């Protein structure tokens, strides 16, 4: 009986406060910790293309929301010959940060949001 009460209390709390994510689209912010300004072309999982130009070193862009799936970033760094292509497998209910490092390599990190 005690277990049933605990379960009912948890169910009530989840109904009032909200539990988990309701399939919210992932968000992505871009951090340029590289050596020069960057221009980034973003190809979304839905096939749309967006451009973010003149991202200065030492800056972090505002978060942008995208549909989940593979998001392709083509990153051109001033003074670097070849663009870098980075693919992020973005999932529902996650906030990501794609980072250009000091050596101009690209990585990402993400956290799940509730």
Protein Blocks (a to p, Z undefined) as FASTA:
>chain_A
ZZmmmmmmmmmmmmmnogajehiacddddddfbfbdcddddddfkopacddehiaehiac
ddddddedjdddddddehiabacdddddddehiacdddddfkopacddddddZZ
